[in-house]
Amino acid sequence: MIGRRIAAVVVGITAATVLSVPASAGAPFPTEFALPTGFLPEGIAIGDRPVAYFGSRADGDIFRVNLATGEGEVISQGPGPGNPTVGIKVDQRGRLFAAGGGAGSARVVDTRSGAILVSYQLVTPVPGANNTFINDVVLTPDAAYFTDSRSAVLFRLPLGRHGTLPAAAEPITLGGDWAPGADGVAPSANGIARTPDGRALIVVASNLGKLFRVEPATGVATLIDLGGETVVNGDGLLLSGHTLYVVQNRLNTVAVIRLDRRGTAGTVTQRITDTRFDVPTTVAAFGNRLYLPNARFGIASPEAATYNAVAIARP
């Protein structure tokens, strides 16, 4: 995959497979587009422009797609096998913040040049121990926060004036309700988002199907009351106003949750499925649609498999 630059194949452009867009946006955007063979997509990030970025679990490559045409290319070569790109977010300065999975790392990539601006070793992997998996990231006005699915720790990259990147990350130990239950099973952090009021963070424990509100200054976590509902296999999170979208990857479902302002309680208003879902992992929005990459976990010969991303109407 190193050095590969390709054009993504636009799939199924028919009246049945496009979503309406504002008249000012021109022709309808495709609702399916191909990603490179063997890419192993995981994260997706979309900023203010109709451009999506995808990260590769295979070698950390970054693939950029024009949402209006479906055409795409690799814009940044990853560090190589064993150094995946998992969750990603893009800021207004054209920088992509990427979680490095089992490599225990985080990277910041310039979306214009494709250069890796800074790499951070958040955790030193221990061979055979599976002691870290830096899974996802959320951006706030003054920091980037990363989850680690293998430990009760968040990692904070404090941003200086004009978004200056720090020399190192700060660990934040999770406490409060973030603890093993009576059965001894500890929460496993995956997706992360901000609360509607912007004062705290929301982290999903995918193995338990629970959402937690986390105080970023202290790491104290409080279970979010979902009225008895769960979000098992919760992966990527997307907050829009008071609406939280939770991708339940292996269930091929997106849970739509209406949160209160502080993010202490929420109501599952609907669950979205689509016949085109094939283990979607994360979600990003543009206009009146949601975009999700199909990770296709568990398929045979993933390095030779085909992959795509799909768009659905945004409720």
C-alpha positions as CSV (number, residue, x, y, z in Angstrom):
1,M,0.0,0.0,0.0
2,I,3.0,2.3,0.4
3,G,3.0,5.0,-2.3
4,R,-0.3,3.9,-3.7
5,R,-2.5,6.6,-5.3
6,I,-5.8,5.5,-6.8
7,A,-9.2,6.8,-7.8
8,A,-12.1,5.4,-5.8
9,V,-14.8,3.8,-7.9
10,V,-18.1,5.5,-7.5
11,V,-20.7,2.8,-6.8
12,G,-24.4,2.7,-7.8
13,I,-25.2,6.2,-8.9
14,T,-28.9,5.8,-9.5
15,A,-32.1,7.5,-8.3
16,A,-32.3,4.8,-5.6
17,T,-28.8,5.3,-4.3
18,V,-28.4,9.0,-3.9
19,L,-29.5,11.3,-1.1
20,S,-31.0,14.7,-1.6
21,V,-28.7,17.7,-1.0
22,P,-29.3,21.4,-0.9
23,A,-29.9,22.9,-4.3
24,S,-26.8,25.1,-3.9
25,A,-24.7,21.9,-3.6
26,G,-25.3,20.9,-7.2
27,A,-25.7,17.3,-8.2
28,P,-26.5,14.7,-5.5
29,F,-23.5,13.1,-3.8
30,P,-22.9,9.4,-4.2
31,T,-24.0,7.3,-1.2
32,E,-21.4,4.6,-1.7
33,F,-17.8,4.8,-2.7
34,A,-15.0,2.3,-2.8
35,L,-11.9,2.4,-0.6
36,P,-8.6,0.7,-1.7
37,T,-8.4,-3.0,-1.7
38,G,-6.9,-4.3,1.5
39,F,-7.1,-0.9,3.1
40,L,-8.8,-2.1,6.3
41,P,-10.6,1.1,7.1
42,E,-11.5,2.1,10.7
43,G,-11.7,5.9,11.4
44,I,-13.4,8.7,9.4
45,A,-13.1,12.4,9.8
46,I,-14.9,15.2,7.9
47,G,-14.4,18.9,8.5
48,D,-16.2,21.9,7.0
49,R,-15.6,20.9,3.4
50,P,-17.1,17.9,1.5
51,V,-13.9,15.8,2.0
52,A,-13.6,12.7,4.1
53,Y,-10.4,11.2,5.5
54,F,-10.1,7.5,6.3
55,G,-7.4,5.7,8.3
56,S,-6.0,2.2,7.5
57,R,-5.5,-0.5,10.1
58,A,-3.1,-2.2,7.7
59,D,-0.3,0.3,7.8
60,G,-1.6,3.7,8.9
61,D,-2.1,5.2,5.5
62,I,-4.6,8.1,5.2
63,F,-7.0,8.1,2.3
64,R,-8.9,11.2,1.2
65,V,-12.2,11.1,-0.7
66,N,-14.1,13.9,-2.4
67,L,-17.7,13.3,-1.2
68,A,-19.1,15.0,-4.2
69,T,-17.5,12.7,-6.7
70,G,-16.4,9.6,-4.7
71,E,-12.8,10.0,-6.1
72,G,-10.0,9.5,-3.7
73,E,-6.3,9.0,-3.1
74,V,-3.8,8.1,-0.4
75,I,-2.5,11.5,0.8
76,S,-0.3,10.3,3.7
77,Q,1.8,7.1,3.9
78,G,1.6,5.5,7.3
79,P,4.5,4.2,9.4
80,G,3.9,0.7,8.1
81,P,2.5,-2.7,9.3
82,G,2.0,-2.8,13.0
83,N,1.3,1.0,13.1
84,P,-2.4,1.4,12.2
85,T,-4.5,4.5,12.0
86,V,-7.7,3.9,14.0
87,G,-9.9,6.8,15.2
88,I,-9.2,10.1,13.5
89,K,-10.4,13.8,13.8
90,V,-9.5,16.8,11.7
91,D,-9.2,20.4,13.0
92,Q,-9.7,23.8,11.4
93,R,-6.0,24.1,10.8
94,G,-5.9,21.1,8.4
95,R,-4.3,18.7,10.9
96,L,-5.5,15.2,11.3
97,F,-5.2,13.6,14.8
98,A,-4.8,9.9,14.6
99,A,-5.0,7.1,17.2
100,G,-2.3,4.4,16.7
101,G,-4.1,1.3,18.0
102,G,-1.8,-1.5,19.3
103,A,1.3,0.6,18.6
104,G,0.4,2.7,21.6
105,S,0.9,5.9,19.6
106,A,-0.8,9.0,18.4
107,R,0.1,11.1,15.3
108,V,-0.7,14.5,13.9
109,V,-0.8,14.6,10.1
110,D,-0.8,17.6,7.8
111,T,-3.7,17.0,5.4
112,R,-2.1,19.3,2.8
113,S,1.3,17.7,2.5
114,G,0.6,14.3,4.1
115,A,3.6,14.8,6.4
116,I,3.5,13.4,9.9
117,L,4.0,16.6,12.0
118,V,4.4,14.9,15.4
119,S,4.3,11.4,16.7
120,Y,3.6,10.6,20.4
121,Q,4.4,7.3,22.1
122,L,1.6,7.2,24.6
123,V,2.2,3.7,25.9
124,T,5.1,1.3,25.2
125,P,3.7,-1.9,23.8
126,V,4.8,-5.1,25.5
127,P,5.2,-8.0,23.0
128,G,2.4,-10.5,23.4
129,A,0.8,-8.6,26.3
130,N,-1.8,-6.6,24.4
131,N,-1.3,-3.9,27.0
132,T,-2.5,-1.0,24.9
133,F,-4.8,0.0,22.1
134,I,-5.1,3.7,21.4
135,N,-8.6,3.6,19.9
136,D,-10.2,7.0,19.3
137,V,-9.8,10.7,19.7
138,V,-11.9,13.8,20.2
139,L,-10.9,17.5,19.7
140,T,-11.8,20.3,22.1
141,P,-10.8,24.0,21.7
142,D,-7.8,23.4,23.9
143,A,-6.9,19.7,23.7
144,A,-7.1,16.4,21.9
145,Y,-8.2,13.4,24.1
146,F,-7.4,9.8,23.2
147,T,-8.9,6.6,24.6
148,D,-7.0,3.4,25.4
149,S,-9.1,0.2,25.2
150,R,-6.7,-1.7,27.3
151,S,-6.3,0.6,30.3
152,A,-8.3,3.0,32.5
153,V,-6.5,6.0,31.2
154,L,-7.2,8.8,28.7
155,F,-4.4,10.7,27.1
156,R,-4.6,14.5,26.7
157,L,-2.6,16.5,24.2
158,P,-2.9,20.1,25.5
159,L,-3.0,22.6,22.7
160,G,-1.2,25.9,23.1
161,R,-1.9,29.3,21.7
162,H,-2.9,29.1,18.0
163,G,-3.1,25.3,18.4
164,T,0.6,24.8,19.2
165,L,1.2,21.1,19.6
166,P,2.8,19.9,22.9
167,A,6.0,18.0,23.5
168,A,4.2,15.2,25.2
169,A,0.8,13.8,26.3
170,E,-0.7,13.9,29.7
171,P,-2.3,10.7,31.1
172,I,-5.6,11.0,32.9
173,T,-6.6,8.1,35.1
174,L,-10.3,7.2,34.9
175,G,-12.1,6.8,38.2
176,G,-15.5,7.0,39.8
177,D,-17.9,4.7,38.0
178,W,-15.2,3.6,35.6
179,A,-14.4,0.4,37.5
180,P,-14.9,-3.4,37.2
181,G,-18.4,-4.5,38.0
182,A,-19.5,-7.3,40.4
183,D,-18.5,-9.8,37.7
184,G,-14.9,-8.4,37.6
185,V,-15.2,-7.2,34.0
186,A,-13.6,-3.8,33.5
187,P,-14.9,-1.2,31.0
188,S,-13.1,-1.1,27.7
189,A,-12.9,2.5,26.3
190,N,-13.6,3.0,22.6
191,G,-15.3,6.0,21.1
192,I,-15.1,9.5,22.7
193,A,-17.1,12.7,22.2
194,R,-17.9,15.9,24.0
195,T,-21.0,16.6,26.1
196,P,-23.6,19.0,24.6
197,D,-22.5,21.8,27.0
198,G,-18.8,21.2,26.1
199,R,-17.7,20.9,29.7
200,A,-17.0,17.1,29.8
201,L,-16.3,14.1,27.7
202,I,-18.4,11.1,26.8
203,V,-16.7,7.7,26.5
204,V,-18.3,4.4,25.5
205,A,-17.3,1.1,27.1
206,S,-18.1,-1.1,24.1
207,N,-17.9,-4.4,26.0
208,L,-20.4,-3.3,28.6
209,G,-22.7,-1.2,26.3
210,K,-22.5,1.7,28.7
211,L,-21.8,5.4,28.2
212,F,-19.8,7.5,30.8
213,R,-19.5,11.2,31.4
214,V,-15.9,12.0,32.2
215,E,-14.6,15.1,33.9
216,P,-11.5,16.0,31.8
217,A,-9.7,17.7,34.7
218,T,-10.0,14.7,37.1
219,G,-10.9,11.6,35.1
220,V,-13.9,11.0,37.3
221,A,-16.5,9.0,35.3
222,T,-20.2,8.9,35.9
223,L,-22.5,6.4,34.3
224,I,-24.9,8.1,31.9
225,D,-28.5,7.1,32.5
226,L,-30.0,5.6,29.3
227,G,-33.2,4.4,31.0
228,G,-32.2,0.8,30.8
229,E,-31.0,0.8,27.2
230,T,-27.5,-0.3,26.3
231,V,-25.1,0.3,23.3
232,V,-23.2,-3.0,23.2
233,N,-20.4,-3.0,20.7
234,G,-20.4,0.8,20.8
235,D,-17.6,2.1,18.6
236,G,-17.4,5.6,17.1
237,L,-19.4,8.5,18.6
238,L,-20.6,11.6,16.9
239,L,-22.3,14.5,18.8
240,S,-24.5,16.9,16.9
241,G,-26.3,19.4,19.2
242,H,-28.0,17.2,21.8
243,T,-28.0,14.1,19.6
244,L,-25.4,11.5,20.0
245,Y,-24.9,8.9,17.3
246,V,-23.3,5.6,18.6
247,V,-22.1,3.1,16.0
248,Q,-22.7,-0.5,17.2
249,N,-20.2,-2.1,14.9
250,R,-20.9,-5.9,14.9
251,L,-24.6,-5.2,15.3
252,N,-24.6,-3.1,12.1
253,T,-26.6,-0.5,13.9
254,V,-26.4,3.2,14.7
255,A,-28.1,4.2,18.0
256,V,-29.5,7.7,18.1
257,I,-29.6,9.1,21.6
258,R,-31.1,12.4,22.8
259,L,-28.9,13.8,25.6
260,D,-29.6,16.4,28.3
261,R,-27.3,19.4,28.2
262,R,-24.7,18.1,30.7
263,G,-24.7,14.6,29.2
264,T,-25.8,12.9,32.4
265,A,-28.9,11.2,30.9
266,G,-30.1,10.2,27.5
267,T,-33.0,8.6,25.6
268,V,-32.5,6.2,22.7
269,T,-34.9,7.6,20.1
270,Q,-34.2,5.1,17.3
271,R,-31.7,2.6,16.0
272,I,-30.7,2.7,12.3
273,T,-29.8,-0.3,10.2
274,D,-29.0,-0.5,6.6
275,T,-28.5,-3.5,4.3
276,R,-25.2,-2.0,3.1
277,F,-23.7,-2.0,6.6
278,D,-20.8,-4.5,6.9
279,V,-19.5,-3.9,10.4
280,P,-19.3,-0.1,10.3
281,T,-17.0,1.3,13.0
282,T,-17.1,5.1,13.0
283,V,-19.3,7.9,11.8
284,A,-18.9,11.5,10.5
285,A,-21.5,14.0,9.2
286,F,-21.7,16.3,6.2
287,G,-24.9,18.1,5.3
288,N,-27.9,15.9,5.8
289,R,-26.1,12.6,5.8
290,L,-23.9,10.4,7.9
291,Y,-20.9,8.6,6.5
292,L,-19.6,5.3,7.8
293,P,-16.7,3.1,6.7
294,N,-17.4,-0.7,6.6
295,A,-14.5,-2.3,8.5
296,R,-15.6,-5.9,7.7
297,F,-14.1,-7.4,10.9
298,G,-13.7,-11.2,10.7
299,I,-13.6,-11.7,7.0
300,A,-11.2,-14.1,5.3
301,S,-8.0,-12.7,3.8
302,P,-8.7,-9.0,4.8
303,E,-5.5,-7.9,3.1
304,A,-7.1,-8.8,-0.3
305,A,-10.6,-7.8,0.5
306,T,-12.6,-4.9,-1.0
307,Y,-13.9,-2.1,1.3
308,N,-16.2,0.8,1.0
309,A,-18.0,3.5,2.9
310,V,-21.7,4.3,2.8
311,A,-23.9,7.3,3.5
312,I,-27.3,7.3,5.1
313,A,-29.8,10.0,5.7
314,R,-29.1,11.9,8.9
315,P,-32.1,11.7,11.3
